[in-house]
Amino acid sequence: MAKRDFYEVLGVAKNASEDEIKKAYRKLAMKYHPDRNPDSKESEEKFKEVKEAYEMLTNPEKRDAYDRYGHAGVDPNMGGGGGFGGAGGFGDAFGDIFGDIFGGGRGRSSGPQVYRGADLRYNLEITLEQAAHGFDTTIRVPSWDKCDTCSGTGAKPGTSPVTCSTCAGHGQVRMQQGFFSIQQTCPKCHGTGKIIPEPCAACSGQGRIKRNKTLEVKIPVGIDNGMRIRSSGNGEPGTNGGPSGDLYVEIHIKPHAVFQREGDDLHCEMPISFAKAALGGEIEVPTLNGKVAFTVPEGTQSGKTFRLKGKGIKGVRSGFAGDLFCHVAVETPVKLTDKQKELLRDFEKSTTEGGAKHSPQTKTWRDKVKDFFE
């Protein structure tokens, strides 16, 4: 029977990339694999056909020859008739398929696996004033440092680590399960490729000991709650020479007695006396940069909000400061003397006789109640 076109076998176009060819091959190889189709001669033949097409089209020289001369341009014995157990068999084919998944595959390093160290988090609690103005501080974080006794080898002074006999120093072993070949970390040396016969007593063979590290941290102006500052390379050290992780300083701002923050804006409640609200006048308003004078207009009602532009916080990414919003709370006088009570009664009588002009909110409320019941 004449051979089918290799591109047709894999279901790809003639200008398909190597990744497209590989993806198509994986899909078909899984579909026709003998383990999934036991006692199926047809599936076995299709698997061989797919494998041959893949091997020809992923080899640049063979693909070029095939594109020019067709099947006549390639040797049909190269990669097309491999058996199940020898070179070019199912084990090799699925080494290519599963190599990316399990870390093996051709062309990959067979040495010990190198791993980046873990990232660390440090919670730093600061005040609202510190967040607004920024500051420099030092923190102490637990960290792993190289053991001075063994110089980081993990071996007792005077001895040395030896090559792992299980993986021959590669740090990985290949497990064969039927047609599947899976590469995994060596269970004896745990990927280091070395065995320590006599561990260092100071570090118990780890080559590192835990110490507290002092670091300087610059808190930028305007930082907000929940933001993080990255300190590169100050996380856990890597394994087998891998890079260290990073340290993330997470900011937590303490509740403030006067202000509440919303983004770059600040809010505060401003209690004023009944007389000040009625007559108006100048009052002092607190800000994060000191007190400022502010004039309350005559007839100010409780709940009125005044905006002081630029008296908020300049955020980390802002070009200008936010605003301060002062929410007026008219304070009712308490513990009055008899004379004060009498004065208030006279005052109330005079405002009542003056009509609704003195109590516009009361009149509006009464009108709403009247409309509701009618």
C-alpha positions as CSV (number, residue, x, y, z in Angstrom):
1,M,0.0,0.0,0.0
2,A,1.3,3.4,-0.9
3,K,2.3,5.7,2.0
4,R,0.0,8.6,2.8
5,D,1.3,12.2,2.7
6,F,3.0,12.9,6.1
7,Y,1.2,16.2,6.4
8,E,-2.1,14.5,5.7
9,V,-1.3,11.8,8.3
10,L,-0.9,14.5,11.1
11,G,-3.7,16.7,9.7
12,V,-1.5,19.8,9.4
13,A,-0.7,22.3,6.6
14,K,2.5,22.1,4.7
15,N,3.7,25.4,6.2
16,A,2.9,24.2,9.8
17,S,5.3,25.2,12.5
18,E,7.2,22.6,14.6
19,D,4.9,23.4,17.6
20,E,1.8,22.7,15.5
21,I,3.3,19.4,14.3
22,K,4.2,18.4,17.8
23,K,0.7,19.3,19.1
24,A,-1.0,17.2,16.3
25,Y,1.4,14.3,17.0
26,R,0.6,14.3,20.7
27,K,-3.1,14.2,20.1
28,L,-2.9,11.3,17.5
29,A,-0.3,9.3,19.4
30,M,-2.5,9.3,22.5
31,K,-5.5,8.3,20.4
32,Y,-3.8,5.4,18.7
33,H,-1.5,4.2,21.5
34,P,-1.6,0.4,21.9
35,D,-2.3,0.7,25.6
36,R,-5.5,2.5,24.8
37,N,-6.4,0.1,22.0
38,P,-5.3,-3.4,23.0
39,D,-5.5,-6.1,20.4
40,S,-6.2,-3.5,17.7
41,K,-3.9,-4.1,14.7
42,E,-5.4,-1.0,12.9
43,S,-4.5,1.3,15.9
44,E,-1.0,-0.2,16.0
45,E,-0.4,0.6,12.3
46,K,-1.8,4.1,12.6
47,F,0.5,4.7,15.6
48,K,3.5,3.7,13.5
49,E,2.3,5.9,10.7
50,V,1.8,8.9,12.9
51,K,5.2,8.3,14.6
52,E,7.0,8.1,11.2
53,A,5.4,11.3,10.0
54,Y,6.3,13.1,13.2
55,E,10.0,12.0,13.0
56,M,10.3,13.0,9.4
57,L,8.7,16.5,9.7
58,T,10.5,17.5,12.9
59,N,13.9,16.8,11.4
60,P,14.8,19.9,9.3
61,E,16.9,18.0,6.8
62,K,14.4,15.2,6.3
63,R,11.5,17.6,6.0
64,D,13.3,19.7,3.4
65,A,14.1,16.5,1.4
66,Y,10.5,15.3,1.7
67,D,9.1,18.7,0.7
68,R,11.2,18.6,-2.5
69,Y,11.0,14.9,-3.6
70,G,8.2,13.4,-1.5
71,H,8.7,9.9,-0.1
72,A,11.4,9.2,-2.6
73,G,13.5,11.9,-1.0
74,V,13.8,10.2,2.4
75,D,15.0,6.8,3.4
76,P,11.9,4.8,4.5
77,N,14.0,2.8,6.9
78,M,15.0,5.8,9.0
79,G,12.6,6.0,11.9
80,G,9.7,4.3,10.1
81,G,10.0,0.7,11.1
82,G,11.2,0.8,14.7
83,G,10.0,-2.0,17.1
84,F,8.4,-1.6,20.5
85,G,11.5,-2.2,22.6
86,G,14.5,-0.9,20.6
87,A,15.6,2.6,19.5
88,G,12.7,4.5,17.9
89,G,10.1,2.4,19.7
90,F,7.1,3.4,21.7
91,G,9.2,4.3,24.8
92,D,11.2,6.9,22.9
93,A,8.1,8.3,21.2
94,F,6.3,8.9,24.5
95,G,9.5,10.2,26.0
96,D,9.0,13.1,23.5
97,I,5.3,13.4,24.3
98,F,5.6,13.5,28.1
99,G,9.0,15.1,28.4
100,D,7.6,18.6,28.8
101,I,5.0,17.4,31.3
102,F,7.3,15.4,33.7
103,G,10.5,17.4,33.2
104,G,12.3,14.9,31.1
105,G,12.6,14.7,27.3
106,R,15.5,14.9,24.9
107,G,17.8,17.8,24.9
108,R,17.1,18.6,28.6
109,S,19.8,18.9,31.2
110,S,20.4,15.7,33.2
111,G,22.0,17.5,36.1
112,P,20.6,18.2,39.5
113,Q,17.4,20.4,39.4
114,V,17.9,24.0,40.3
115,Y,15.1,25.7,42.2
116,R,14.4,29.3,43.1
117,G,13.9,30.1,46.7
118,A,10.5,30.8,48.2
119,D,9.2,34.4,48.6
120,L,8.7,35.7,52.2
121,R,6.2,38.2,53.6
122,Y,6.7,40.6,56.5
123,N,3.8,42.5,58.0
124,L,4.7,46.0,58.9
125,E,2.3,48.2,61.0
126,I,2.7,51.9,60.6
127,T,0.8,55.1,61.6
128,L,-1.2,57.2,59.2
129,E,1.3,60.1,59.7
130,Q,4.2,57.7,58.7
131,A,2.2,56.6,55.6
132,A,1.6,60.2,54.6
133,H,5.1,61.5,55.0
134,G,7.2,58.4,54.3
135,F,10.2,57.3,56.4
136,D,13.1,54.9,56.6
137,T,13.1,52.0,59.0
138,T,14.9,48.7,59.8
139,I,13.2,45.3,60.2
140,R,14.4,42.0,61.4
141,V,13.3,38.9,59.5
142,P,14.2,35.2,59.9
143,S,16.5,34.1,57.1
144,W,18.7,31.2,56.1
145,D,22.4,31.8,55.8
146,K,25.3,29.6,54.7
147,C,26.7,27.5,57.6
148,D,30.1,28.8,58.6
149,T,31.1,25.4,60.0
150,C,30.9,23.5,56.8
151,S,31.0,26.4,54.4
152,G,27.6,25.4,53.0
153,T,28.5,21.9,51.9
154,G,26.4,20.2,54.7
155,A,29.3,17.8,55.3
156,K,31.3,17.4,58.6
157,P,34.5,19.4,58.4
158,G,37.2,17.2,56.9
159,T,34.7,15.2,54.8
160,S,32.9,15.9,51.5
161,P,29.6,15.0,49.9
162,V,29.8,12.0,47.5
163,T,28.0,11.4,44.2
164,C,24.6,9.7,44.6
165,S,24.8,6.1,43.4
166,T,21.1,6.0,42.6
167,C,21.1,8.8,40.0
168,A,24.8,8.9,39.3
169,G,24.8,12.6,40.3
170,H,22.1,13.7,37.9
171,G,19.5,14.4,40.6
172,Q,16.9,12.6,38.6
173,V,15.9,9.1,37.8
174,R,13.9,7.7,34.9
175,M,11.1,5.3,35.8
176,Q,9.9,2.9,33.1
177,Q,6.2,1.8,33.4
178,G,5.2,-0.2,30.4
179,F,5.5,2.0,27.3
180,F,5.8,5.1,29.5
181,S,9.1,6.6,30.6
182,I,8.8,9.2,33.4
183,Q,11.7,11.3,34.8
184,Q,11.4,12.3,38.4
185,T,13.5,13.6,41.3
186,C,15.9,11.1,42.8
187,P,14.3,9.8,46.0
188,K,17.7,9.2,47.7
189,C,19.4,12.6,47.2
190,H,16.2,14.6,46.6
191,G,17.6,16.2,43.4
192,T,20.9,17.4,44.7
193,G,23.0,14.6,43.0
194,K,25.0,14.3,46.2
195,I,24.9,12.2,49.4
196,I,26.4,13.4,52.7
197,P,27.8,10.4,54.6
198,E,28.8,12.5,57.7
199,P,26.5,15.5,58.1
200,C,27.7,18.7,59.7
201,A,26.6,18.9,63.3
202,A,26.0,22.6,63.3
203,C,23.5,22.6,60.4
204,S,22.4,18.9,60.4
205,G,23.6,18.5,56.9
206,Q,21.5,21.3,55.4
207,G,24.5,23.6,54.7
208,R,22.6,26.5,56.1
209,I,21.4,27.8,59.4
210,K,18.6,30.1,60.4
211,R,19.4,33.6,61.6
212,N,17.6,36.9,62.0
213,K,18.6,39.4,59.2
214,T,18.4,43.1,59.7
215,L,17.2,45.0,56.6
216,E,16.7,48.7,55.8
217,V,13.3,49.5,54.2
218,K,12.3,52.8,52.7
219,I,8.6,53.5,53.1
220,P,7.5,55.8,50.2
221,V,5.4,58.9,50.8
222,G,1.7,58.2,50.5
223,I,1.8,54.4,50.8
224,D,-1.6,52.9,51.5
225,N,-2.9,50.0,53.5
226,G,-2.3,46.6,51.9
227,M,0.4,47.8,49.5
228,R,3.6,45.8,49.4
229,I,7.3,46.8,49.1
230,R,9.5,44.2,47.3
231,S,13.0,43.6,48.6
232,S,14.7,41.6,45.8
233,G,16.8,38.5,46.8
234,N,16.0,38.7,50.5
235,G,13.6,35.7,50.5
236,E,14.6,32.0,51.0
237,P,17.8,30.9,49.3
238,G,17.5,28.7,46.3
239,T,18.3,25.0,46.0
240,N,21.4,23.7,44.2
241,G,22.6,27.2,43.3
242,G,19.2,28.6,42.4
243,P,18.4,32.3,42.9
244,S,17.0,33.5,46.2
245,G,13.3,34.5,46.5
246,D,12.1,37.9,47.3
247,L,10.9,39.5,50.5
248,Y,7.6,41.4,50.4
249,V,6.9,44.0,53.1
250,E,3.1,44.3,53.4
251,I,1.9,47.6,54.9
252,H,-0.8,47.7,57.6
253,I,-1.9,51.2,58.7
254,K,-3.1,51.6,62.3
255,P,-6.6,53.2,62.9
256,H,-6.3,56.9,63.5
257,A,-8.0,58.8,66.3
258,V,-9.1,61.7,64.1
259,F,-8.9,60.8,60.4
260,Q,-10.3,58.1,58.2
261,R,-8.5,57.6,54.8
262,E,-10.2,56.9,51.5
263,G,-7.6,56.7,48.8
264,D,-5.8,60.0,48.9
265,D,-8.6,61.8,50.7
266,L,-9.0,62.2,54.4
267,H,-12.3,62.5,56.4
268,C,-12.9,63.8,59.9
269,E,-15.8,64.7,62.1
270,M,-15.7,68.3,63.4
271,P,-17.8,69.0,66.5
272,I,-18.8,72.7,66.9
273,S,-21.0,74.4,69.4
274,F,-24.6,75.3,68.9
275,A,-23.7,79.0,69.1
276,K,-20.9,78.7,66.6
277,A,-23.1,76.9,64.1
278,A,-25.8,79.5,64.4
279,L,-23.6,82.6,64.4
280,G,-20.7,81.3,62.3
281,G,-17.1,82.2,62.9
282,E,-13.5,80.9,62.6
283,I,-12.4,77.6,64.0
284,E,-9.2,75.5,63.9
285,V,-9.2,72.3,61.8
286,P,-6.6,69.6,62.4
287,T,-4.6,68.3,59.4
288,L,-1.7,65.9,59.1
289,N,0.6,68.9,58.7
290,G,-0.8,71.0,61.6
291,K,-3.8,73.1,62.3
292,V,-5.4,75.5,59.8
293,A,-8.0,78.2,60.3
294,F,-11.4,77.8,58.7
295,T,-14.5,80.0,58.8
296,V,-17.8,78.3,59.4
297,P,-20.7,80.3,57.8
298,E,-23.7,81.5,59.7
299,G,-26.5,79.0,60.0
300,T,-24.3,75.8,59.5
301,Q,-26.4,72.7,60.0
302,S,-25.2,69.4,61.5
303,G,-24.0,67.0,58.9
304,K,-22.7,69.7,56.6
305,T,-19.4,68.8,54.8
306,F,-16.7,71.2,54.1
307,R,-13.8,70.4,51.7
308,L,-10.3,71.6,52.3
309,K,-8.5,71.2,49.0
310,G,-5.0,69.7,49.0
311,K,-5.1,68.9,52.7
312,G,-5.3,65.1,52.2
313,I,-2.4,62.7,51.3
314,K,-0.3,62.7,48.2
315,G,-0.5,59.1,47.1
316,V,2.4,57.0,45.8
317,R,1.3,57.3,42.2
318,S,-0.4,60.8,42.5
319,G,1.0,64.0,41.3
320,F,-0.9,66.1,43.9
321,A,-2.4,65.6,47.4
322,G,-6.0,64.6,48.0
323,D,-8.5,66.7,50.0
324,L,-9.7,66.8,53.6
325,F,-13.4,66.5,54.1
326,C,-14.7,67.9,57.4
327,H,-18.1,66.7,58.5
328,V,-19.8,69.1,60.9
329,A,-21.5,67.7,64.1
330,V,-23.4,70.4,66.0
331,E,-22.9,69.5,69.7
332,T,-25.9,69.8,72.0
333,P,-24.9,71.4,75.3
334,V,-25.2,69.3,78.5
335,K,-25.3,69.8,82.3
336,L,-26.8,73.3,82.0
337,T,-27.3,75.6,84.9
338,D,-30.7,76.9,85.8
339,K,-29.8,80.3,84.3
340,Q,-28.6,78.7,81.0
341,K,-31.8,76.7,80.8
342,E,-33.9,79.8,81.3
343,L,-32.0,81.6,78.6
344,L,-32.5,78.7,76.2
345,R,-36.3,78.7,76.9
346,D,-36.4,82.4,76.2
347,F,-34.4,81.8,73.0
348,E,-36.6,79.0,71.8
349,K,-39.7,81.1,72.4
350,S,-38.3,84.0,70.4
351,T,-37.4,81.7,67.5
352,T,-40.8,80.1,67.5
353,E,-42.5,83.5,67.4
354,G,-40.3,84.4,64.5
355,G,-41.8,81.7,62.3
356,A,-40.3,79.3,59.9
357,K,-37.5,81.6,58.8
358,H,-35.5,80.5,61.8
359,S,-36.1,76.7,61.3
360,P,-36.2,76.0,57.6
361,Q,-35.4,72.3,58.0
362,T,-38.3,71.8,60.5
363,K,-40.7,73.5,58.2
364,T,-39.6,71.3,55.3
365,W,-39.9,68.2,57.4
366,R,-43.4,69.1,58.5
367,D,-44.5,69.8,55.0
368,K,-43.3,66.3,54.0
369,V,-45.1,64.7,56.8
370,K,-48.3,66.6,55.9
371,D,-48.1,65.5,52.3
372,F,-47.5,61.9,53.4
373,F,-50.6,61.6,55.5
374,E,-52.7,63.5,52.9
